[in-house]
Amino acid sequence: MAQVIRVKPTHDGTYTVYRGTLALICGLTRLQAERYEASLTRQQRTNMTAAGA
């Protein structure tokens, strides 16, 4: 089962991207964080599709 990917704001006004409880990258703008989240989600779906084939 895939872990949840999410974006959370930090106290300094930047954003951090998490997979489950693991912080993957921090210090991003909101747009950068959302794009990174979207790319990880696409990659996760591709991997799940390939594993099922």
Biopython code that builds the backbone (N, CA, C, O; Angstrom):
import numpy as np
from Bio.PDB.StructureBuilder import StructureBuilder

atoms = [
    (1, "MET", "N", (0.841, -1.186, 0.000)),
    (1, "MET", "CA", (0.000, 0.000, 0.000)),
    (1, "MET", "C", (0.885, 1.249, 0.000)),
    (1, "MET", "O", (1.891, 1.306, 0.708)),
    (2, "ALA", "N", (0.507, 2.229, -0.788)),
    (2, "ALA", "CA", (1.278, 3.461, -0.909)),
    (2, "ALA", "C", (1.055, 4.358, 0.306)),
    (2, "ALA", "O", (-0.036, 4.415, 0.873)),
    (3, "GLN", "N", (2.119, 5.053, 0.684)),
    (3, "GLN", "CA", (2.003, 5.997, 1.787)),
    (3, "GLN", "C", (1.445, 7.318, 1.270)),
    (3, "GLN", "O", (1.626, 7.661, 0.102)),
    (4, "VAL", "N", (0.781, 8.041, 2.129)),
    (4, "VAL", "CA", (0.175, 9.315, 1.771)),
    (4, "VAL", "C", (1.266, 10.361, 1.564)),
    (4, "VAL", "O", (2.197, 10.477, 2.361)),
    (5, "ILE", "N", (1.132, 11.115, 0.483)),
    (5, "ILE", "CA", (2.041, 12.222, 0.204)),
    (5, "ILE", "C", (1.277, 13.500, 0.490)),
    (5, "ILE", "O", (0.152, 13.674, 0.022)),
    (6, "ARG", "N", (1.886, 14.400, 1.264)),
    (6, "ARG", "CA", (1.182, 15.631, 1.604)),
    (6, "ARG", "C", (2.153, 16.795, 1.738)),
    (6, "ARG", "O", (3.355, 16.608, 1.932)),
    (7, "VAL", "N", (1.606, 17.994, 1.632)),
    (7, "VAL", "CA", (2.362, 19.239, 1.746)),
    (7, "VAL", "C", (1.894, 19.951, 2.999)),
    (7, "VAL", "O", (0.693, 20.095, 3.228)),
    (8, "LYS", "N", (2.854, 20.401, 3.818)),
    (8, "LYS", "CA", (2.494, 21.137, 5.035)),
    (8, "LYS", "C", (3.318, 22.419, 5.116)),
    (8, "LYS", "O", (4.509, 22.414, 4.805)),
    (9, "PRO", "N", (2.685, 23.517, 5.533)),
    (9, "PRO", "CA", (3.432, 24.765, 5.723)),
    (9, "PRO", "C", (4.303, 24.684, 6.977)),
    (9, "PRO", "O", (3.989, 23.954, 7.918)),
    (10, "THR", "N", (5.392, 25.437, 6.977)),
    (10, "THR", "CA", (6.275, 25.494, 8.149)),
    (10, "THR", "C", (6.177, 26.880, 8.784)),
    (10, "THR", "O", (5.544, 27.784, 8.238)),
    (11, "HIS", "N", (6.803, 27.027, 9.923)),
    (11, "HIS", "CA", (6.737, 28.284, 10.676)),
    (11, "HIS", "C", (7.400, 29.454, 9.950)),
    (11, "HIS", "O", (7.080, 30.610, 10.230)),
    (12, "ASP", "N", (8.321, 29.172, 9.021)),
    (12, "ASP", "CA", (9.035, 30.252, 8.333)),
    (12, "ASP", "C", (8.410, 30.646, 6.992)),
    (12, "ASP", "O", (8.988, 31.430, 6.238)),
    (13, "GLY", "N", (7.219, 30.095, 6.698)),
    (13, "GLY", "CA", (6.526, 30.474, 5.477)),
    (13, "GLY", "C", (6.842, 29.611, 4.273)),
    (13, "GLY", "O", (6.314, 29.849, 3.186)),
    (14, "THR", "N", (7.698, 28.610, 4.447)),
    (14, "THR", "CA", (7.982, 27.683, 3.361)),
    (14, "THR", "C", (7.139, 26.429, 3.543)),
    (14, "THR", "O", (6.356, 26.327, 4.488)),
    (15, "TYR", "N", (7.304, 25.478, 2.635)),
    (15, "TYR", "CA", (6.498, 24.253, 2.665)),
    (15, "TYR", "C", (7.392, 23.033, 2.640)),
    (15, "TYR", "O", (8.480, 23.055, 2.066)),
    (16, "THR", "N", (6.920, 21.960, 3.272)),
    (16, "THR", "CA", (7.625, 20.687, 3.328)),
    (16, "THR", "C", (6.728, 19.613, 2.740)),
    (16, "THR", "O", (5.521, 19.595, 2.982)),
    (17, "VAL", "N", (7.337, 18.704, 1.955)),
    (17, "VAL", "CA", (6.603, 17.592, 1.368)),
    (17, "VAL", "C", (6.957, 16.330, 2.166)),
    (17, "VAL", "O", (8.128, 16.021, 2.384)),
    (18, "TYR", "N", (5.919, 15.616, 2.592)),
    (18, "TYR", "CA", (6.069, 14.404, 3.389)),
    (18, "TYR", "C", (5.534, 13.195, 2.635)),
    (18, "TYR", "O", (4.564, 13.300, 1.884)),
    (19, "ARG", "N", (6.173, 12.049, 2.839)),
    (19, "ARG", "CA", (5.612, 10.757, 2.426)),
    (19, "ARG", "C", (5.474, 9.970, 3.717)),
    (19, "ARG", "O", (6.468, 9.573, 4.326)),
    (20, "GLY", "N", (4.235, 9.750, 4.126)),
    (20, "GLY", "CA", (4.003, 9.154, 5.443)),
    (20, "GLY", "C", (4.513, 10.119, 6.499)),
    (20, "GLY", "O", (4.092, 11.275, 6.535)),
    (21, "THR", "N", (5.408, 9.662, 7.353)),
    (21, "THR", "CA", (5.984, 10.527, 8.387)),
    (21, "THR", "C", (7.364, 11.053, 8.006)),
    (21, "THR", "O", (7.972, 11.806, 8.768)),
    (22, "LEU", "N", (7.858, 10.665, 6.846)),
    (22, "LEU", "CA", (9.190, 11.052, 6.389)),
    (22, "LEU", "C", (9.136, 12.359, 5.600)),
    (22, "LEU", "O", (8.399, 12.466, 4.620)),
    (23, "ALA", "N", (9.916, 13.350, 6.028)),
    (23, "ALA", "CA", (10.024, 14.603, 5.280)),
    (23, "ALA", "C", (10.951, 14.365, 4.096)),
    (23, "ALA", "O", (12.103, 13.968, 4.272)),
    (24, "LEU", "N", (10.447, 14.607, 2.892)),
    (24, "LEU", "CA", (11.241, 14.369, 1.690)),
    (24, "LEU", "C", (12.040, 15.591, 1.272)),
    (24, "LEU", "O", (13.201, 15.478, 0.881)),
    (25, "ILE", "N", (11.414, 16.762, 1.355)),
    (25, "ILE", "CA", (12.075, 17.996, 0.943)),
    (25, "ILE", "C", (11.410, 19.160, 1.659)),
    (25, "ILE", "O", (10.201, 19.150, 1.887)),
    (26, "CYS", "N", (12.202, 20.160, 2.011)),
    (26, "CYS", "CA", (11.648, 21.312, 2.727)),
    (26, "CYS", "C", (12.227, 22.602, 2.155)),
    (26, "CYS", "O", (13.163, 22.575, 1.356)),
    (27, "GLY", "N", (11.667, 23.716, 2.568)),
    (27, "GLY", "CA", (12.153, 25.013, 2.129)),
    (27, "GLY", "C", (11.618, 25.435, 0.775)),
    (27, "GLY", "O", (12.204, 26.300, 0.123)),
    (28, "LEU", "N", (10.518, 24.842, 0.341)),
    (28, "LEU", "CA", (9.953, 25.150, -0.967)),
    (28, "LEU", "C", (8.868, 26.206, -0.879)),
    (28, "LEU", "O", (8.274, 26.421, 0.177)),
    (29, "THR", "N", (8.615, 26.865, -2.011)),
    (29, "THR", "CA", (7.438, 27.717, -2.099)),
    (29, "THR", "C", (6.238, 26.789, -2.215)),
    (29, "THR", "O", (6.392, 25.589, -2.442)),
    (30, "ARG", "N", (5.069, 27.336, -2.063)),
    (30, "ARG", "CA", (3.865, 26.502, -2.155)),
    (30, "ARG", "C", (3.742, 25.871, -3.541)),
    (30, "ARG", "O", (3.417, 24.689, -3.656)),
    (31, "LEU", "N", (3.999, 26.643, -4.584)),
    (31, "LEU", "CA", (3.910, 26.129, -5.949)),
    (31, "LEU", "C", (4.914, 24.999, -6.180)),
    (31, "LEU", "O", (4.565, 23.969, -6.758)),
    (32, "GLN", "N", (6.148, 25.186, -5.734)),
    (32, "GLN", "CA", (7.163, 24.139, -5.878)),
    (32, "GLN", "C", (6.738, 22.868, -5.146)),
    (32, "GLN", "O", (6.868, 21.765, -5.678)),
    (33, "ALA", "N", (6.232, 23.025, -3.933)),
    (33, "ALA", "CA", (5.820, 21.877, -3.128)),
    (33, "ALA", "C", (4.661, 21.134, -3.781)),
    (33, "ALA", "O", (4.644, 19.904, -3.802)),
    (34, "GLU", "N", (3.695, 21.874, -4.312)),
    (34, "GLU", "CA", (2.552, 21.235, -4.957)),
    (34, "GLU", "C", (2.966, 20.524, -6.243)),
    (34, "GLU", "O", (2.435, 19.457, -6.550)),
    (35, "ARG", "N", (3.884, 21.084, -6.983)),
    (35, "ARG", "CA", (4.392, 20.426, -8.193)),
    (35, "ARG", "C", (5.161, 19.160, -7.842)),
    (35, "ARG", "O", (5.025, 18.138, -8.515)),
    (36, "TYR", "N", (5.960, 19.228, -6.797)),
    (36, "TYR", "CA", (6.720, 18.053, -6.358)),
    (36, "TYR", "C", (5.764, 16.956, -5.891)),
    (36, "TYR", "O", (5.945, 15.783, -6.218)),
    (37, "GLU", "N", (4.760, 17.342, -5.134)),
    (37, "GLU", "CA", (3.749, 16.388, -4.671)),
    (37, "GLU", "C", (3.058, 15.721, -5.861)),
    (37, "GLU", "O", (2.860, 14.507, -5.867)),
    (38, "ALA", "N", (2.696, 16.511, -6.856)),
    (38, "ALA", "CA", (2.021, 15.974, -8.045)),
    (38, "ALA", "C", (2.928, 15.000, -8.796)),
    (38, "ALA", "O", (2.463, 13.963, -9.268)),
    (39, "SER", "N", (4.210, 15.321, -8.908)),
    (39, "SER", "CA", (5.123, 14.428, -9.620)),
    (39, "SER", "C", (5.297, 13.113, -8.858)),
    (39, "SER", "O", (5.382, 12.051, -9.474)),
    (40, "LEU", "N", (5.351, 13.174, -7.537)),
    (40, "LEU", "CA", (5.466, 11.945, -6.738)),
    (40, "LEU", "C", (4.206, 11.096, -6.861)),
    (40, "LEU", "O", (4.280, 9.870, -6.942)),
    (41, "THR", "N", (3.055, 11.754, -6.873)),
    (41, "THR", "CA", (1.780, 11.043, -7.005)),
    (41, "THR", "C", (1.700, 10.346, -8.362)),
    (41, "THR", "O", (1.280, 9.191, -8.446)),
    (42, "ARG", "N", (2.104, 11.051, -9.431)),
    (42, "ARG", "CA", (2.123, 10.437, -10.769)),
    (42, "ARG", "C", (3.067, 9.242, -10.806)),
    (42, "ARG", "O", (2.731, 8.191, -11.351)),
    (43, "GLN", "N", (4.238, 9.411, -10.227)),
    (43, "GLN", "CA", (5.235, 8.330, -10.199)),
    (43, "GLN", "C", (4.703, 7.130, -9.417)),
    (43, "GLN", "O", (4.892, 5.985, -9.827)),
    (44, "GLN", "N", (4.044, 7.393, -8.301)),
    (44, "GLN", "CA", (3.483, 6.326, -7.478)),
    (44, "GLN", "C", (2.413, 5.549, -8.246)),
    (44, "GLN", "O", (2.368, 4.321, -8.183)),
    (45, "ARG", "N", (1.554, 6.268, -8.968)),
    (45, "ARG", "CA", (0.513, 5.613, -9.769)),
    (45, "ARG", "C", (1.122, 4.772, -10.881)),
    (45, "ARG", "O", (0.656, 3.666, -11.153)),
    (46, "THR", "N", (2.163, 5.296, -11.527)),
    (46, "THR", "CA", (2.837, 4.559, -12.593)),
    (46, "THR", "C", (3.449, 3.271, -12.044)),
    (46, "THR", "O", (3.343, 2.211, -12.661)),
    (47, "ASN", "N", (4.078, 3.371, -10.901)),
    (47, "ASN", "CA", (4.702, 2.204, -10.282)),
    (47, "ASN", "C", (3.654, 1.165, -9.892)),
    (47, "ASN", "O", (3.880, -0.035, -10.047)),
    (48, "MET", "N", (2.507, 1.624, -9.386)),
    (48, "MET", "CA", (1.448, 0.690, -8.989)),
    (48, "MET", "C", (0.854, 0.009, -10.212)),
    (48, "MET", "O", (0.536, -1.180, -10.167)),
    (49, "THR", "N", (0.700, 0.750, -11.302)),
    (49, "THR", "CA", (0.178, 0.184, -12.537)),
    (49, "THR", "C", (1.151, -0.843, -13.109)),
    (49, "THR", "O", (0.737, -1.916, -13.548)),
    (50, "ALA", "N", (2.433, -0.520, -13.105)),
    (50, "ALA", "CA", (3.458, -1.420, -13.636)),
    (50, "ALA", "C", (3.542, -2.692, -12.787)),
    (50, "ALA", "O", (3.768, -3.772, -13.332)),
    (51, "ALA", "N", (3.370, -2.591, -11.492)),
    (51, "ALA", "CA", (3.443, -3.749, -10.608)),
    (51, "ALA", "C", (2.249, -4.671, -10.826)),
    (51, "ALA", "O", (2.358, -5.883, -10.636)),
    (52, "GLY", "N", (1.118, -4.110, -11.221)),
    (52, "GLY", "CA", (-0.086, -4.902, -11.438)),
    (52, "GLY", "C", (-0.139, -5.544, -12.816)),
    (52, "GLY", "O", (-0.968, -6.418, -13.067)),
    (53, "ALA", "N", (0.747, -5.108, -13.712)),
    (53, "ALA", "CA", (0.716, -5.634, -15.082)),
    (53, "ALA", "C", (1.433, -6.945, -15.229)),
    (53, "ALA", "O", (1.485, -7.500, -16.326)),
]
sb = StructureBuilder()
sb.init_structure("model")
sb.init_model(0)
sb.init_chain("A")
sb.init_seg("    ")
for serial, (resi, resn, name, xyz) in enumerate(atoms, 1):
    if name == "N":
        sb.init_residue(resn, " ", resi, " ")
    sb.init_atom(name, np.array(xyz, "f"), 0.0, 1.0, " ", f" {name:<3s}", serial, name[0])
structure = sb.get_structure()
